[in-house]
Amino acid sequence: AMNISHPAKQQKLLAPALCTATDAQGGIRFARIGSSQDGYAHSVLSVPGLGTDGSSGSDRMIPVVINAEGPTSLAEFCATSLGDGFPGSTMDLDGNKKDTNDDNLDNVGNSTSLGYLKACRQINAGSAEYYLSKLFTATNNNASSESNAYKQSTIQRASAFLDKCLPLNPHVRSLMAAIGNPNENLSPGKTCMAAHVSHLCAMTSTEGMVYPVGGPRALCHSLASVIEQCGGRVVSGVALQELLFDKLPEVEKKPAKEDKKDYANNGEDHSGPKPRCKGIRLQNGCEITTTEEGAVLSTLGLLPTFLHLLPTDVRGAHGVCPGLPAVSERRPLLKILVGLRGTKEELDLTGADWYRLPNATLPRDELVAGETGKVQLGTIGVDDDGDAVGG
């Protein structure tokens, strides 16, 4: 199954595919994970050392349930179970419960966890605009301050932000690291800050998590129907050979200046215009091209696309694309499906996903000898032998 956050926003984005005349799946429908009895719990996190004093070994932990009760509820858990300060009162002067939804995080009180979540939401506010700017040039030319703030977070590590904002409580620091990256075994020191804040905001949303009824296949069928109704064509079960590019007029190459050499490209200057990708060629020789305004989007990853789909002459003429030298590895994913005999009630199963996250292992903060009150912050995501996980 694929879990989706912020369903209200997703519904607007996918509105054309919700009700279609030709879709045999009946359009995209979402079902909420969890139930009202468990606060629509969608995730259970187990982090080595979290919630313990460390005296019995770092493998001990307390499971943390993440549901749709929002940031304030999570902050109250941090206060009662992890030694954090309490958030401000959630009751007004008349004794009525205040609104504690995603947009009302003003009453932080003494809670460092709620303050951290509030800061992450402020950074994440420009995420949608930022990602749209990667697709549309006009959007990129008019970026807001919120989009620029999120852009800055894409080139920073989550560990620096965690250490700066949560220096006093390693348990809260560890929990926020876990919520910020539940899907990969990467410690905060190797995690992009932008991905961290987006995960945090998604996991702590009061909308909870949903999944498409019928799974990813239903989602694909619905989107395919919309593409076809708009005059497009969906081709499946084919093998790609290479990408097709427009030809650029011949220009004289100028040697790169000594102080501006591109060492990833053997010192050659490849800063000129790049050809537009206009389509694809299949293994059977068939070519599929876009319109003049169209574009080709590859979801195969940077390395497979650059190394296997770019024609040799294009790759040689225009050099190594920006960012490729920083990609040192591909992270494989292994999924194991386990079948259980019995009903959900008989096995006492929850609909929530269960994550064990050694990448967020409780850091070991230490007092610096000879300096009163100064604490040396430990590294989040370190095992008992002191080796960084995921390294």
C-alpha beads as a LAMMPS data file, in Angstrom:
LAMMPS data file: protein, C-alpha beads

391 atoms
390 bonds

1 atom types
1 bond types

-500.0 500.0 xlo xhi
-500.0 500.0 ylo yhi
-500.0 500.0 zlo zhi

Masses

1 110.0

Atoms # bond

1 1 1 0.000 0.000 0.000
2 1 1 1.048 3.622 -0.446
3 1 1 0.244 6.091 2.313
4 1 1 -0.664 9.642 1.329
5 1 1 -0.660 12.714 3.559
6 1 1 -2.638 15.965 3.362
7 1 1 -5.591 14.345 1.505
8 1 1 -7.496 17.658 1.242
9 1 1 -4.700 19.089 -0.905
10 1 1 -4.355 15.839 -2.839
11 1 1 -8.082 15.793 -3.612
12 1 1 -7.834 19.231 -5.261
13 1 1 -4.745 18.218 -7.223
14 1 1 -6.314 14.964 -8.414
15 1 1 -9.836 16.358 -8.944
16 1 1 -9.926 15.535 -12.704
17 1 1 -9.249 11.883 -11.892
18 1 1 -11.805 11.533 -9.088
19 1 1 -14.822 11.007 -11.335
20 1 1 -14.209 9.926 -14.922
21 1 1 -16.582 8.521 -17.522
22 1 1 -14.300 5.768 -18.791
23 1 1 -12.486 4.692 -15.630
24 1 1 -13.363 1.098 -14.726
25 1 1 -11.922 1.610 -11.227
26 1 1 -14.459 4.357 -10.468
27 1 1 -11.941 7.148 -10.061
28 1 1 -9.552 7.709 -7.160
29 1 1 -10.993 7.146 -3.705
30 1 1 -9.115 7.528 -0.430
31 1 1 -9.651 5.607 2.825
32 1 1 -8.349 6.882 6.152
33 1 1 -5.908 4.752 8.120
34 1 1 -6.924 3.918 11.678
35 1 1 -10.203 4.605 13.440
36 1 1 -11.763 7.205 15.715
37 1 1 -11.056 4.926 18.700
38 1 1 -7.275 5.144 18.220
39 1 1 -7.210 8.747 16.993
40 1 1 -6.653 7.512 13.429
41 1 1 -3.239 6.107 14.311
42 1 1 -1.179 5.493 11.188
43 1 1 2.364 4.826 12.463
44 1 1 4.094 3.187 15.426
45 1 1 7.761 4.102 15.900
46 1 1 10.319 2.064 17.842
47 1 1 13.619 3.864 18.390
48 1 1 16.477 2.205 20.334
49 1 1 16.963 3.945 23.680
50 1 1 13.998 6.302 23.329
51 1 1 12.149 6.846 26.597
52 1 1 14.676 4.946 28.726
53 1 1 17.530 6.070 30.943
54 1 1 20.006 3.902 29.027
55 1 1 20.945 1.846 32.085
56 1 1 19.532 -1.359 30.614
57 1 1 21.042 -0.996 27.172
58 1 1 20.048 1.074 24.149
59 1 1 17.988 -1.706 22.557
60 1 1 15.167 -0.991 24.976
61 1 1 12.546 1.463 23.741
62 1 1 8.984 2.629 24.179
63 1 1 6.756 2.497 21.090
64 1 1 5.450 5.904 20.010
65 1 1 2.054 6.031 18.309
66 1 1 1.626 8.769 15.701
67 1 1 -1.994 9.626 14.970
68 1 1 -4.150 12.450 13.625
69 1 1 -4.481 14.318 16.912
70 1 1 -1.922 16.848 15.750
71 1 1 1.272 18.528 16.978
72 1 1 -0.086 19.584 20.367
73 1 1 -1.005 16.006 21.255
74 1 1 2.496 14.855 20.297
75 1 1 4.005 17.656 22.379
76 1 1 1.936 16.533 25.391
77 1 1 3.311 13.000 24.926
78 1 1 6.839 14.420 24.886
79 1 1 6.087 16.276 28.109
80 1 1 4.624 13.307 29.987
81 1 1 6.919 10.550 28.654
82 1 1 10.151 12.178 27.484
83 1 1 10.721 14.967 30.007
84 1 1 9.954 17.888 27.696
85 1 1 8.191 21.053 28.863
86 1 1 4.422 21.302 28.572
87 1 1 2.751 23.264 25.774
88 1 1 0.534 26.236 26.615
89 1 1 -3.004 25.684 27.803
90 1 1 -5.429 24.228 25.270
91 1 1 -8.419 25.652 27.178
92 1 1 -9.814 29.155 26.799
93 1 1 -11.063 31.356 29.659
94 1 1 -14.519 29.758 29.463
95 1 1 -13.122 26.238 29.855
96 1 1 -13.646 25.286 26.210
97 1 1 -10.975 23.397 24.274
98 1 1 -9.104 25.613 21.836
99 1 1 -8.550 24.680 18.224
100 1 1 -5.273 22.725 18.026
101 1 1 -5.148 22.068 14.303
102 1 1 -2.156 22.391 12.031
103 1 1 -2.467 26.171 11.740
104 1 1 -2.728 26.988 15.438
105 1 1 0.699 26.447 17.012
106 1 1 1.063 29.829 18.686
107 1 1 0.726 28.681 22.289
108 1 1 4.031 26.782 22.514
109 1 1 4.452 27.313 26.257
110 1 1 7.526 25.475 27.603
111 1 1 7.401 22.753 24.944
112 1 1 10.573 22.554 22.853
113 1 1 8.982 19.825 20.715
114 1 1 6.000 22.012 19.792
115 1 1 8.319 24.926 19.081
116 1 1 10.353 22.678 16.793
117 1 1 7.263 21.475 14.950
118 1 1 6.145 25.069 14.508
119 1 1 9.530 26.021 13.000
120 1 1 9.360 23.038 10.634
121 1 1 5.894 24.051 9.460
122 1 1 7.126 27.548 8.710
123 1 1 9.935 26.116 6.563
124 1 1 7.624 23.626 4.869
125 1 1 5.102 26.333 3.922
126 1 1 7.020 27.015 0.715
127 1 1 7.602 23.391 -0.294
128 1 1 4.810 23.167 -2.893
129 1 1 5.888 26.397 -4.569
130 1 1 9.516 25.263 -4.554
131 1 1 8.811 21.950 -6.280
132 1 1 6.534 23.616 -8.836
133 1 1 9.357 26.056 -9.604
134 1 1 11.500 23.075 -10.605
135 1 1 8.967 22.340 -13.354
136 1 1 7.804 25.789 -14.448
137 1 1 10.262 28.593 -15.196
138 1 1 7.689 31.345 -14.644
139 1 1 7.148 30.173 -11.075
140 1 1 10.880 30.051 -10.463
141 1 1 11.298 33.697 -11.477
142 1 1 8.808 34.894 -8.872
143 1 1 9.770 32.808 -5.856
144 1 1 8.386 33.926 -2.496
145 1 1 10.352 34.183 0.723
146 1 1 8.681 30.957 1.907
147 1 1 9.860 29.123 -1.206
148 1 1 13.388 30.501 -0.777
149 1 1 13.456 29.335 2.860
150 1 1 12.536 25.812 1.800
151 1 1 15.103 25.979 -1.006
152 1 1 17.816 26.761 1.563
153 1 1 16.770 23.706 3.582
154 1 1 17.413 21.439 0.581
155 1 1 21.173 22.009 0.905
156 1 1 21.376 21.540 4.674
157 1 1 21.496 18.474 6.914
158 1 1 18.773 17.756 9.452
159 1 1 21.270 17.056 12.259
160 1 1 22.429 20.679 12.484
161 1 1 18.846 21.930 12.857
162 1 1 17.995 19.289 15.456
163 1 1 21.080 20.051 17.552
164 1 1 20.506 23.804 17.417
165 1 1 16.785 23.729 18.256
166 1 1 16.689 20.789 20.693
167 1 1 19.989 20.813 22.622
168 1 1 18.562 20.068 26.075
169 1 1 16.627 16.841 25.556
170 1 1 18.181 13.957 23.585
171 1 1 14.923 11.963 23.727
172 1 1 12.930 14.691 21.981
173 1 1 15.775 15.143 19.502
174 1 1 15.746 11.415 18.749
175 1 1 11.955 11.280 18.328
176 1 1 11.890 14.233 15.939
177 1 1 14.671 12.586 13.919
178 1 1 12.605 9.394 13.730
179 1 1 9.419 11.133 12.602
180 1 1 11.415 13.150 10.081
181 1 1 12.780 10.092 8.254
182 1 1 10.794 6.885 8.878
183 1 1 11.330 5.313 5.473
184 1 1 15.113 5.028 5.111
185 1 1 17.924 3.944 7.397
186 1 1 19.694 7.303 7.182
187 1 1 20.818 9.210 10.252
188 1 1 20.009 12.963 10.443
189 1 1 23.623 13.708 9.568
190 1 1 22.938 12.185 6.134
191 1 1 19.351 13.395 5.727
192 1 1 18.320 16.463 3.745
193 1 1 16.676 19.077 5.971
194 1 1 13.908 19.656 3.396
195 1 1 12.892 15.988 3.405
196 1 1 13.035 16.003 7.214
197 1 1 10.618 18.928 7.659
198 1 1 8.233 17.662 4.967
199 1 1 8.037 14.243 6.647
200 1 1 7.469 15.832 10.051
201 1 1 4.626 17.970 8.753
202 1 1 3.007 15.052 6.955
203 1 1 3.282 12.638 9.890
204 1 1 1.875 15.110 12.443
205 1 1 -0.965 16.484 10.313
206 1 1 -4.457 16.390 11.826
207 1 1 -5.680 14.857 8.574
208 1 1 -3.729 11.698 9.349
209 1 1 -2.763 9.357 6.540
210 1 1 -4.914 7.855 3.782
211 1 1 -4.399 5.283 1.064
212 1 1 -6.008 4.942 -2.389
213 1 1 -8.717 2.296 -2.403
214 1 1 -7.473 -0.418 -4.722
215 1 1 -3.837 0.570 -4.176
216 1 1 -1.400 2.143 -6.654
217 1 1 -3.033 0.289 -9.540
218 1 1 -6.310 2.160 -9.029
219 1 1 -4.379 5.435 -8.939
220 1 1 -2.647 4.611 -12.229
221 1 1 -5.904 3.583 -13.930
222 1 1 -7.623 6.811 -12.924
223 1 1 -4.750 9.027 -14.070
224 1 1 -4.469 7.093 -17.340
225 1 1 -8.148 7.766 -17.997
226 1 1 -7.620 11.510 -17.565
227 1 1 -4.583 11.462 -19.883
228 1 1 -6.581 9.719 -22.609
229 1 1 -9.560 12.079 -22.246
230 1 1 -7.165 14.996 -22.760
231 1 1 -5.863 13.526 -26.010
232 1 1 -2.856 11.738 -24.541
233 1 1 -1.737 8.138 -24.906
234 1 1 -0.582 5.621 -22.293
235 1 1 1.939 2.997 -23.423
236 1 1 2.959 0.159 -21.105
237 1 1 4.993 -3.029 -21.334
238 1 1 7.659 -1.480 -23.566
239 1 1 11.451 -1.312 -23.286
240 1 1 13.269 2.020 -23.506
241 1 1 16.364 2.410 -25.657
242 1 1 17.318 6.078 -25.285
243 1 1 16.125 9.665 -24.953
244 1 1 15.767 11.880 -28.025
245 1 1 17.142 15.437 -28.132
246 1 1 16.837 18.448 -30.409
247 1 1 19.992 19.353 -32.292
248 1 1 21.688 22.614 -31.368
249 1 1 23.491 24.783 -33.943
250 1 1 27.244 24.297 -33.995
251 1 1 29.147 26.807 -31.845
252 1 1 32.869 27.237 -31.293
253 1 1 33.990 25.871 -27.925
254 1 1 35.968 28.208 -25.711
255 1 1 38.530 26.855 -23.237
256 1 1 37.517 27.263 -19.614
257 1 1 39.301 29.837 -17.502
258 1 1 41.756 28.442 -14.987
259 1 1 39.681 29.553 -11.986
260 1 1 36.428 28.271 -13.451
261 1 1 37.419 24.839 -14.681
262 1 1 34.794 22.113 -14.326
263 1 1 36.906 19.268 -12.960
264 1 1 33.979 16.840 -13.232
265 1 1 34.269 17.357 -17.015
266 1 1 38.077 17.210 -17.365
267 1 1 38.378 20.983 -17.214
268 1 1 36.191 21.584 -20.278
269 1 1 33.595 24.352 -20.387
270 1 1 30.068 22.968 -20.823
271 1 1 28.215 26.059 -19.628
272 1 1 26.516 26.770 -22.978
273 1 1 22.908 26.000 -23.961
274 1 1 21.672 22.442 -23.559
275 1 1 19.445 20.612 -26.055
276 1 1 15.799 19.993 -25.201
277 1 1 14.743 16.399 -24.635
278 1 1 11.931 15.926 -27.140
279 1 1 10.970 12.275 -26.700
280 1 1 12.028 8.649 -26.328
281 1 1 13.074 5.801 -28.606
282 1 1 11.921 2.265 -27.779
283 1 1 13.920 -0.914 -28.297
284 1 1 11.758 -1.788 -31.328
285 1 1 12.767 1.499 -33.000
286 1 1 9.474 3.292 -32.395
287 1 1 9.851 6.972 -31.445
288 1 1 7.441 8.901 -29.214
289 1 1 7.896 12.678 -29.160
290 1 1 6.343 15.579 -27.261
291 1 1 4.916 18.846 -28.555
292 1 1 7.089 21.974 -28.678
293 1 1 5.855 22.959 -25.214
294 1 1 6.071 19.424 -23.822
295 1 1 8.769 17.781 -21.742
296 1 1 10.076 14.330 -20.868
297 1 1 10.094 13.322 -17.196
298 1 1 12.247 10.398 -16.038
299 1 1 11.519 8.761 -12.688
300 1 1 14.229 6.111 -13.067
301 1 1 16.748 8.082 -11.032
302 1 1 19.691 10.321 -11.916
303 1 1 22.287 7.591 -12.480
304 1 1 20.230 5.218 -14.702
305 1 1 18.863 8.121 -16.730
306 1 1 22.233 9.778 -17.321
307 1 1 24.312 6.637 -17.853
308 1 1 21.884 4.417 -19.751
309 1 1 19.352 6.629 -21.544
310 1 1 21.388 9.629 -22.706
311 1 1 22.928 9.055 -26.156
312 1 1 26.728 8.908 -26.049
313 1 1 27.147 11.939 -28.313
314 1 1 24.882 14.098 -26.143
315 1 1 26.614 13.014 -22.958
316 1 1 30.033 13.663 -24.464
317 1 1 29.150 17.048 -25.959
318 1 1 27.539 18.543 -22.861
319 1 1 29.414 16.974 -19.983
320 1 1 28.385 15.687 -16.593
321 1 1 25.100 17.135 -15.369
322 1 1 25.146 19.157 -12.112
323 1 1 24.704 17.017 -9.020
324 1 1 25.833 13.733 -10.575
325 1 1 29.303 13.661 -8.916
326 1 1 27.574 13.868 -5.512
327 1 1 25.583 10.687 -6.183
328 1 1 27.849 7.950 -4.858
329 1 1 25.380 5.095 -4.487
330 1 1 21.917 3.772 -5.148
331 1 1 19.972 2.664 -2.091
332 1 1 18.294 -0.685 -2.832
333 1 1 14.961 -1.498 -1.239
334 1 1 13.999 -4.972 -0.035
335 1 1 10.348 -5.703 0.743
336 1 1 9.197 -8.854 2.499
337 1 1 5.507 -9.786 2.540
338 1 1 4.415 -11.882 5.511
339 1 1 1.053 -13.666 5.487
340 1 1 -0.826 -14.123 8.776
341 1 1 -3.710 -16.537 9.312
342 1 1 -6.660 -14.992 11.108
343 1 1 -8.806 -11.876 11.141
344 1 1 -7.689 -8.440 12.263
345 1 1 -9.732 -8.820 15.456
346 1 1 -8.419 -12.335 16.215
347 1 1 -4.810 -11.208 15.820
348 1 1 -5.365 -7.846 17.533
349 1 1 -3.725 -6.008 14.646
350 1 1 -3.695 -2.279 14.095
351 1 1 -3.903 -0.611 10.706
352 1 1 -0.820 1.455 11.527
353 1 1 2.592 0.849 10.007
354 1 1 5.288 -0.220 12.481
355 1 1 8.774 1.221 12.042
356 1 1 11.944 0.230 13.878
357 1 1 14.383 3.090 13.377
358 1 1 18.020 2.554 14.360
359 1 1 18.814 5.650 12.259
360 1 1 17.322 7.724 15.104
361 1 1 18.976 5.874 18.007
362 1 1 19.113 7.977 21.178
363 1 1 22.224 10.217 21.152
364 1 1 24.633 10.097 24.096
365 1 1 25.119 13.640 25.315
366 1 1 28.040 14.144 27.707
367 1 1 29.190 16.882 30.040
368 1 1 32.475 18.402 28.917
369 1 1 35.156 17.815 31.573
370 1 1 36.349 21.006 33.230
371 1 1 33.636 23.221 31.759
372 1 1 30.674 23.655 34.085
373 1 1 27.325 23.093 32.415
374 1 1 28.707 22.632 28.893
375 1 1 27.276 19.601 27.094
376 1 1 28.806 17.793 24.127
377 1 1 25.848 16.684 22.005
378 1 1 25.933 13.065 20.891
379 1 1 25.273 11.854 17.370
380 1 1 21.746 10.689 16.594
381 1 1 21.695 7.259 15.001
382 1 1 24.649 5.552 16.643
383 1 1 24.647 1.913 17.741
384 1 1 26.131 0.392 20.903
385 1 1 29.581 0.102 19.325
386 1 1 29.685 3.788 18.458
387 1 1 29.375 3.174 14.731
388 1 1 27.114 5.435 12.721
389 1 1 24.203 3.518 11.254
390 1 1 23.579 3.526 7.543
391 1 1 27.202 4.465 6.896

Bonds

1 1 1 2
2 1 2 3
3 1 3 4
4 1 4 5
5 1 5 6
6 1 6 7
7 1 7 8
8 1 8 9
9 1 9 10
10 1 10 11
11 1 11 12
12 1 12 13
13 1 13 14
14 1 14 15
15 1 15 16
16 1 16 17
17 1 17 18
18 1 18 19
19 1 19 20
20 1 20 21
21 1 21 22
22 1 22 23
23 1 23 24
24 1 24 25
25 1 25 26
26 1 26 27
27 1 27 28
28 1 28 29
29 1 29 30
30 1 30 31
31 1 31 32
32 1 32 33
33 1 33 34
34 1 34 35
35 1 35 36
36 1 36 37
37 1 37 38
38 1 38 39
39 1 39 40
40 1 40 41
41 1 41 42
42 1 42 43
43 1 43 44
44 1 44 45
45 1 45 46
46 1 46 47
47 1 47 48
48 1 48 49
49 1 49 50
50 1 50 51
51 1 51 52
52 1 52 53
53 1 53 54
54 1 54 55
55 1 55 56
56 1 56 57
57 1 57 58
58 1 58 59
59 1 59 60
60 1 60 61
61 1 61 62
62 1 62 63
63 1 63 64
64 1 64 65
65 1 65 66
66 1 66 67
67 1 67 68
68 1 68 69
69 1 69 70
70 1 70 71
71 1 71 72
72 1 72 73
73 1 73 74
74 1 74 75
75 1 75 76
76 1 76 77
77 1 77 78
78 1 78 79
79 1 79 80
80 1 80 81
81 1 81 82
82 1 82 83
83 1 83 84
84 1 84 85
85 1 85 86
86 1 86 87
87 1 87 88
88 1 88 89
89 1 89 90
90 1 90 91
91 1 91 92
92 1 92 93
93 1 93 94
94 1 94 95
95 1 95 96
96 1 96 97
97 1 97 98
98 1 98 99
99 1 99 100
100 1 100 101
101 1 101 102
102 1 102 103
103 1 103 104
104 1 104 105
105 1 105 106
106 1 106 107
107 1 107 108
108 1 108 109
109 1 109 110
110 1 110 111
111 1 111 112
112 1 112 113
113 1 113 114
114 1 114 115
115 1 115 116
116 1 116 117
117 1 117 118
118 1 118 119
119 1 119 120
120 1 120 121
121 1 121 122
122 1 122 123
123 1 123 124
124 1 124 125
125 1 125 126
126 1 126 127
127 1 127 128
128 1 128 129
129 1 129 130
130 1 130 131
131 1 131 132
132 1 132 133
133 1 133 134
134 1 134 135
135 1 135 136
136 1 136 137
137 1 137 138
138 1 138 139
139 1 139 140
140 1 140 141
141 1 141 142
142 1 142 143
143 1 143 144
144 1 144 145
145 1 145 146
146 1 146 147
147 1 147 148
148 1 148 149
149 1 149 150
150 1 150 151
151 1 151 152
152 1 152 153
153 1 153 154
154 1 154 155
155 1 155 156
156 1 156 157
157 1 157 158
158 1 158 159
159 1 159 160
160 1 160 161
161 1 161 162
162 1 162 163
163 1 163 164
164 1 164 165
165 1 165 166
166 1 166 167
167 1 167 168
168 1 168 169
169 1 169 170
170 1 170 171
171 1 171 172
172 1 172 173
173 1 173 174
174 1 174 175
175 1 175 176
176 1 176 177
177 1 177 178
178 1 178 179
179 1 179 180
180 1 180 181
181 1 181 182
182 1 182 183
183 1 183 184
184 1 184 185
185 1 185 186
186 1 186 187
187 1 187 188
188 1 188 189
189 1 189 190
190 1 190 191
191 1 191 192
192 1 192 193
193 1 193 194
194 1 194 195
195 1 195 196
196 1 196 197
197 1 197 198
198 1 198 199
199 1 199 200
200 1 200 201
201 1 201 202
202 1 202 203
203 1 203 204
204 1 204 205
205 1 205 206
206 1 206 207
207 1 207 208
208 1 208 209
209 1 209 210
210 1 210 211
211 1 211 212
212 1 212 213
213 1 213 214
214 1 214 215
215 1 215 216
216 1 216 217
217 1 217 218
218 1 218 219
219 1 219 220
220 1 220 221
221 1 221 222
222 1 222 223
223 1 223 224
224 1 224 225
225 1 225 226
226 1 226 227
227 1 227 228
228 1 228 229
229 1 229 230
230 1 230 231
231 1 231 232
232 1 232 233
233 1 233 234
234 1 234 235
235 1 235 236
236 1 236 237
237 1 237 238
238 1 238 239
239 1 239 240
240 1 240 241
241 1 241 242
242 1 242 243
243 1 243 244
244 1 244 245
245 1 245 246
246 1 246 247
247 1 247 248
248 1 248 249
249 1 249 250
250 1 250 251
251 1 251 252
252 1 252 253
253 1 253 254
254 1 254 255
255 1 255 256
256 1 256 257
257 1 257 258
258 1 258 259
259 1 259 260
260 1 260 261
261 1 261 262
262 1 262 263
263 1 263 264
264 1 264 265
265 1 265 266
266 1 266 267
267 1 267 268
268 1 268 269
269 1 269 270
270 1 270 271
271 1 271 272
272 1 272 273
273 1 273 274
274 1 274 275
275 1 275 276
276 1 276 277
277 1 277 278
278 1 278 279
279 1 279 280
280 1 280 281
281 1 281 282
282 1 282 283
283 1 283 284
284 1 284 285
285 1 285 286
286 1 286 287
287 1 287 288
288 1 288 289
289 1 289 290
290 1 290 291
291 1 291 292
292 1 292 293
293 1 293 294
294 1 294 295
295 1 295 296
296 1 296 297
297 1 297 298
298 1 298 299
299 1 299 300
300 1 300 301
301 1 301 302
302 1 302 303
303 1 303 304
304 1 304 305
305 1 305 306
306 1 306 307
307 1 307 308
308 1 308 309
309 1 309 310
310 1 310 311
311 1 311 312
312 1 312 313
313 1 313 314
314 1 314 315
315 1 315 316
316 1 316 317
317 1 317 318
318 1 318 319
319 1 319 320
320 1 320 321
321 1 321 322
322 1 322 323
323 1 323 324
324 1 324 325
325 1 325 326
326 1 326 327
327 1 327 328
328 1 328 329
329 1 329 330
330 1 330 331
331 1 331 332
332 1 332 333
333 1 333 334
334 1 334 335
335 1 335 336
336 1 336 337
337 1 337 338
338 1 338 339
339 1 339 340
340 1 340 341
341 1 341 342
342 1 342 343
343 1 343 344
344 1 344 345
345 1 345 346
346 1 346 347
347 1 347 348
348 1 348 349
349 1 349 350
350 1 350 351
351 1 351 352
352 1 352 353
353 1 353 354
354 1 354 355
355 1 355 356
356 1 356 357
357 1 357 358
358 1 358 359
359 1 359 360
360 1 360 361
361 1 361 362
362 1 362 363
363 1 363 364
364 1 364 365
365 1 365 366
366 1 366 367
367 1 367 368
368 1 368 369
369 1 369 370
370 1 370 371
371 1 371 372
372 1 372 373
373 1 373 374
374 1 374 375
375 1 375 376
376 1 376 377
377 1 377 378
378 1 378 379
379 1 379 380
380 1 380 381
381 1 381 382
382 1 382 383
383 1 383 384
384 1 384 385
385 1 385 386
386 1 386 387
387 1 387 388
388 1 388 389
389 1 389 390
390 1 390 391
